[in-house]
Structure formats: C-alpha cells, structure tokens
Amino acid sequence: MIETKAQAEVLTLALAGELDVGTQAATSARIHEALAGAPKVLVLDLREVDFLGSTGLSVLIEAQRAAELRNTVICLVADRRATLLPLELTGLTTMFPVFRTPQEALRSADAQRQQAGVVPRVGADMSQ
C-alpha cells in the first residue's frame, strides 16, 4: 500500500507491507511517478514497512539516482528494526538522510529548501 501526501514542495509517500520482489514494480512505478513532478524533497515514509529486502533496497537506490537527475532530495523515515537494520548494514544511511518521524524529515526539508539552489548531500540524522 502506498499513500501520497503533498505539502509545499515536499511530497511524502507512505509505504506499507513488504518491499521485496513482489512489490518492486508497483513501488518503483509510484516513486518514479512522484519524481516526475520534480518535488524539491521526496519523503519516503517506511514506518509501516514490515520487510525491506535486497530488491526493496535496490528500488531505493534506483530512486536516488532518478532523484539526482531532477535535483530532488530523498529523505527516508524509518523507526523500526525491519527497515533501519537493512539500511545500516548496507551503508544506505550515508546515501539518504534518515529520520525517525515525518515531522523531523519535513523540518529538515524546510531547512534544505531555504538553501537556495543547493541540494545538500546529507548523511543520516539518527541523533534525534
């Protein structure tokens, strides 16, 4: 299940269930559809994801490459072991800013948008 929510120049996609080979095509298509609108920030909310497999991680990496072409920052929201552990073990927390809540991600997005014309390459922000 994927839920979309837009706020200013920030688009949030809330993903749920399993991110694996069975959901790869639909999830990837939905992310690319969101990126086609060229939001400044795309927040992928993974809090309701129960399983993040290697195929799901590949979807995130592919999304990051597509986002860079559109000058869009992707932020992840993850607060559970099912999503945080795979992200940490694969080093993807250095590719994506990771936050524990959507509110933290939106605050960061606001700060990033205030830096006119600059898309920051931010590491993980798990200290909050």
HUWO-V548671 format. One record per pair of residues at least 6 apart in sequence whose C-alpha atoms are under 7 Angstrom apart, sorted by the first residue. I is the first residue (numbers start at 0). J is the second residue. Records with the same first field share a line. If there is no record, write none. Layout:
# HUWO-V548671
I = J / J
This chain:
# HUWO-V548671
0 = 14 / 15 / 16
1 = 12 / 13 / 14 / 15
2 = 12 / 13 / 14
3 = 11 / 12 / 13
4 = 10 / 11 / 12
5 = 11
8 = 38 / 39 / 40
9 = 38 / 39 / 40 / 41
10 = 38 / 40 / 41 / 42
11 = 41 / 42 / 43 / 44
12 = 42 / 43 / 44
13 = 43 / 44 / 45
14 = 44 / 45 / 47 / 48
15 = 45 / 47 / 48
16 = 47 / 48 / 49 / 50
17 = 48 / 49 / 50 / 51
18 = 50 / 51 / 52 / 55
19 = 51 / 52 / 54 / 55
20 = 54
23 = 54 / 55 / 58
27 = 58
30 = 62
34 = 66
37 = 69 / 71
38 = 71
39 = 71 / 72
40 = 71 / 72 / 73 / 108
41 = 71 / 72 / 73 / 74
42 = 73 / 74 / 75
43 = 74 / 75 / 76
44 = 75 / 76 / 77
45 = 75 / 76 / 77 / 82
46 = 76 / 77 / 78 / 79
48 = 82
49 = 81
50 = 81 / 82
51 = 81 / 82 / 85
63 = 73
66 = 72
70 = 118
72 = 118
73 = 95
74 = 95 / 96 / 97 / 104
75 = 95 / 96 / 97 / 98
76 = 97 / 98 / 99 / 100 / 101
77 = 83 / 97 / 98 / 99
78 = 99
86 = 92
92 = 122 / 123
93 = 122 / 123
94 = 122
95 = 121 / 122 / 123
96 = 121 / 122 / 123 / 124
97 = 123 / 124 / 125
98 = 104 / 124 / 125
111 = 119
